[in-house]
Amino acid sequence: MSNDRKATTMLTDASNDIFKYAMPQAGIPGMTTIMGAVSNTCKYANTLFKDTLVDRKTQKAFFQAVIDDDRETVKHILDSQSEKLLPELLLLEPQHNMIIESQRTWQKFYAENALTMAVKRKQIKMIDLLLSYYDKLIQTKVVEDAKAASLSAWKDYEMQKNAQGKDEIVIPDEYAFYAKSLIDTFTKETFPHGKLSKKNKKLSEETELALSTLLNILLPKKPVELDDYLDIELLLLAVYKTFWDNFDAFKNDNQRDAFCIRVRGLIESVLHPETSEIYCEGLYNVVTAMEQGKEKEIKISALAKEHKLKGGQSFYRASRDSHVGLGYDYFCDIFGAAPLFVCRGWIVFRVSGAWKSYVEQKQQIFGTLRSDCTVSKVCTLRAASN
């Protein structure tokens, strides 16, 4: 062997030892990101890490499936990874320029670690699925720390005692004020183009301007960091509650119906698919079962799994700028239907209560998941020390 070939072999072996073994064992975070960046510098570096890195196409498909809450695809991708690549994909911190646009809600986000994204978006079933794959990994300090870091991204809602002495979510002032400003706009709506219908979806110039602003808040044209995006659950809760509190401020049912279709419907249309399934099945029935401790008895129909309302209407619109469907023609009520008008009386009040109960119980479910992981980590560390 020539001296040049010997030198190349020694350099390759040294690089392998440093990047693939020594640095990960030392607990240096972001190794996949580091190796990915180095592999793009030259042909030699790309070849060096070829069997260690998950290809970019698979990465993007994986993160796309997480954002779209496509659990079957996530499971398929993870099951197809080798023993070496599975931890790489689960622990992967993608390069900052990777943008994922949801093919359901049309939100655009900069990709992050898969579990971190699921936690920040409060996708309970996706979190549970990903944690089951984390459990298959060798529970090193790197793995445990990565899992803990992702779970810490969950933002607990502030709670306070209500008049009945029960804990309830505190709606931030900025969400409550914004919801009230939208209601104030609709209470002034005069329908200059006629009542809303399939043939007429146009409201007054002032109202349409407010709705355009709402669309840009919900679906910014440029990608955003998940940390910089608003909390859809809180905004929807603010809208439901403020609508009930100001029900009599509307001058007629046409204003109420228009508000529910154009505001409530538009916000509902950006809920992630796990929640969409619950809405399509019927939020009221699902929450009632959860309150009675019958979560395991909840059955999501095939129609709801396809994100279709009881009447067959789609929960999601065909594109960001589509003026057809949820948010333009109808909204989704708590029974999974697209009503022709706003229900009156107790049902209006129950919408806010049902959604609040669902969000609060979801927070409790995550608390249990997080607690189980903490117990598991303690047990793992104890076993390692014995």
N, C-alpha and C positions, 0 to 999 in steps of 0.2 A: 504494500500500500504506500502511495506517495505521501510525502510530508503534508501536501495540501489537503489530500483526502483525510489524512489522520487529524489534521487541525479542524476540518469541517465536522468530522464525526465527534471529536471531543467537544466542540462548541455546541453541537446539537444536543449531546448528552447532558452537558452542563445546563443548557437552557431548559431542557426537560425537567431536570432535577430542581432547578430554581423555581420555575413557574408552576409546574404541575404538582410538585410535592412539598418542597421546603416552604414556600410562601403560604399555601393553603393551610399546612399544618401549623404554621406560626400564627394562624388566625387573622391574617391580613384580609380585610373585607374587600368586596368588589373585584375578586380575582377574575371572574368571567369577563367583566367589563374591561379590565386591564388587558387580558389576553386578546379580547376582541379588537381593542384599539391597536395593540402591537401587531396583530395579524394583518391589519390593513396597511402596514407601513411598507412591506415588500413581499415578494413571492416566497422568499425563504421563511419569513415569519408566518405567512399564511399556511405553508406546508407543515411547519412545526406544530401548529395548534389544530390542524385539520381534524384529528380524531378526538380532540378534547372539547371542541366548541360545537354547539348546536347551530346549524346553518340559519342565516337570517330569514329565509322564507318560512322555516318552521317556527322561529321565534315570533314572527309577525302573525302567523296563523294562530299561534297559542294565545298571544295577547288579545287578538281580535275576538277569539272565542270567550275569553274571560270577560271582556267589556260587554259582549253581547249575551253573557250569561248562558252560553251554549255548553252545557255541562257534558253532553255526550261527546262533543268534539274535543273538549279539554281532556276527558278521560281517554279518548282514542289516542291523542297525541302523546300523553304521558305514558300510556301503556306500551307505545311503540318505541320508547327510548331505551337505550342500553343501560346497563347498570352504571356505567361511567357518566352518561349524558343526562340521566334523570335528575341528579342533584344539580347539575349545571343549569338545567332549564328552570327548575324550581327556585333556585337561588339567584337567577339571572337578574342583573340590573341593566336594562337595555340602554343603548346609547341615546343621548338626549334628543337626537333628531328623529327618533322613531315616533310617528304620529299614528294614532288609531282613531278611525271614525266609526262610531257605532252604526251598524247597518239596520238598526231598529230605531233608535232615538235620534240619530244624526248628530250627536255630540262628538266633538273632536278633543282628544286628550293626548298629552305627551305620555308615552308608555312608561310604566314603572314596574317594579317587581310584581309578579302576578298576585301573590297573596296580599301585598300592600294595596294594590288597586282594588281588590275585592273587599278588603276591610274598609277602605276609604269610601267606597260606594255602598257599603252596608249590604253586600250580597251574601246573606247568611248561608244559603245552600252551596254557593261557590266556595266560601270560606271553609265550610265543613269538608267539601270534596278535596280541596287542596291540602288541608291538614292531614287527611287520610294518607296522602302521598308523602308528606313530610315524615309521617310515622314509619314509612318504609325505608327511610334513609338511616345510615349509621348516625346515631345521635351524638355527633361531635359538638364541641363548643361553638364552632362556626355555624352549624345548623341550628342549634338552640338559640343562639344570639340573633340569627336572621329571622327566625320565626317570632321571637319576642319583639324584635324591632317592627315587624309587619303588624302584629297584633296591637302594638302601642299606638298605631295610626288611627284607631277608632276614636271618634270624638263623642264622649258621653254627653247627653243632653242635660242641661241644668234642670233640676227638679225642685218643686216647692209644694208645700201643703195647700190644698184648696180649702174651701169653707167646710167641707165634710171631713177634713182631716186626712185626706188621701193624697199621695204624691202624684203630681202631674207635671208635664213638661212646661217649661217656661219658654214662651215664644219671644225671641229677641225683638227689641223695639223696631229695628230697621225692617224686619219682615212684617211686623204688624202695621207699621206706618205705610209700607209699600202696598200691602193688601187693601188698606183703607183708601189710599189714593186711587187705586183702580176702581173701587166701588164708587167713590165720589165722581169719577169720570162717567161711569155708566148711569148714575142717577141723573145725569144731565143729558143723556142720549135722547134725541128727538126723532130718530129714524128718518132722515131726510130722503132716503132712497126706498123707504118702505120697510115693513117688518121683515126680519130675517127669514129666509126660506132657501130652498135648493136653488132657486133662480136668482135670489138676491142675498149676497153675503157681505154687502158693503154697509158700513156704519158711517157716522159723521166723521169729518176729517180729524177732529180732536181725538175721538175714540180710536180711530185707526192708527193714529200716531202713537198713542199709548200702547196699543197692541203690538206695533212694530218694535217699540222699545222692549216690551216683554219678550218677544221672540228673540231679539238680539241678546238679551240677558240669559235666556234659557239655552239658546244655540248660537254662541259667538261664532262668527265666520272664521276666525283664526283659532288654532288649537290653544288650549289652556292647561295649566297644571291642575291636577285634581285638588290640590290645597287651595287654589285660587277660585275654584268654582263654588257657586252657592249651594246651600243644602236644600235639595228639592223637597225632601220630606217636611222640613220646617216651613218652607214657603207654602206648600199645599195645606198644611195644618193651619197656618195663618189665614189663608184664603177661606178655608171651610169655616173656621171659627168667626172670622170677621163678617162673612156673609150672613151667618146666623145672627150675630149681634146687631147687624144693621139691616136685617130683612125688611123692616118697615120704612127704611130710608128710601128704598126704591119707590118710584111713583106708580109703577104698574108691572104686571107680570111679563110684559115684553122685555123690559129692562132686565128683570131677573133671569129670564131665559137666555137673553143675549150674553149676560155676564157668565152664566154657567157654561154655555157652549164655547165662547171665545176665550175666556180666562181659565176657568177650571179645566176645561177640556184640553187646552194647550199645555198647561202644566202637567196634567196627567200623562200626556203623550211622551214626556221625557223620563218617566219612571222606568227603571231598568226592568228587563224581562221577568225576573223572579216575581216582582210586584205586579207586573202586567197580568201574569197568570192568575194571581189572587183576585185582581179586579175583574177579570173576565169570568172567573168562577163565581164571584159575588163576595165582595169585601165583608158584607154583613154576616153571611153564613160562616165564612172562614174565621172571622173574629169571634163570633159566638162560640164556635167549637174550641178556639184557643182559650177563651175565658173559662170554659168548662173543663179544661184540661184534656181535651179530646183531639190534640194536634195530630196524633197518629191516625185518626179516623178521617181526616180531611182528604178527599179524593179530588184531584184536579182532572177535569174532563179533557178528552182529546181536543175539543174545540178550544178550550182555554189554553192548552199547551201550544196551540197554533196562534195564540194571541188574537183570538176572535171573540167578540162579544156574543151574548146569547142569540142575537139576531143575525149573526154571521158577519157583522161589520168588523173591520180591522181596527185593532187598538193603536197600531202605528201607521203613520202617514208614509207615502211612497218616497218622499224626499224632504229635505229641510224646508224648501220653499213651496211645497205642495199646499194648495188651498182646499184640499179635499180630505174629509175624514175627521178624526178627533181634533177638536179645537176650531173647526170651521163648520161642520155639519151637525155635530152632536158631541155630547160628553158621555162619560161612563158613570152610571149611578152605582149605588152600593149593592145592587142585585145583579150586576154584570150586564145591564141592558143599556140601550141608547134611547132614553125617553124623549118624547116629542115636546115635553114641557117639564118645568121644575116641579118636583113633588112638594107639597105643602105640609105644614104642621110638623108632627114629631119626626118625620123622616129627614127633614132639613137639619134638625138638631142632631139626629142620629148619625148623619154623615161625619160630622166633626168628631163625635164621640167614638165612632168605629175606627176612624183613621188614627186618632190619638191612642186608642187602646192597642192597635196593631203596632204602631211605632214604639210604644213603651214596652210591649211584650217582646218585640224583636231585640230591644236593648238588653232585656233580661236574658234572652236566649244567648246573645253574644257573651254576656257576662259569665254564663255557665261554660261556654266553649273556652273562654280565656282562662277561667279558673281550672278547668280540666287540664289545659296545656301547662299551667303553672305547676300543678300537682305532678304531672308527668315529668316535667323538667327536674323537679326536686328529687323524684324517685331515681331518675337517670343519673343525676350527679352523685347521689348517695351510693348507687351501685358501683359507679366508676371509682369512688373513693375507697371502697371496701376491697 
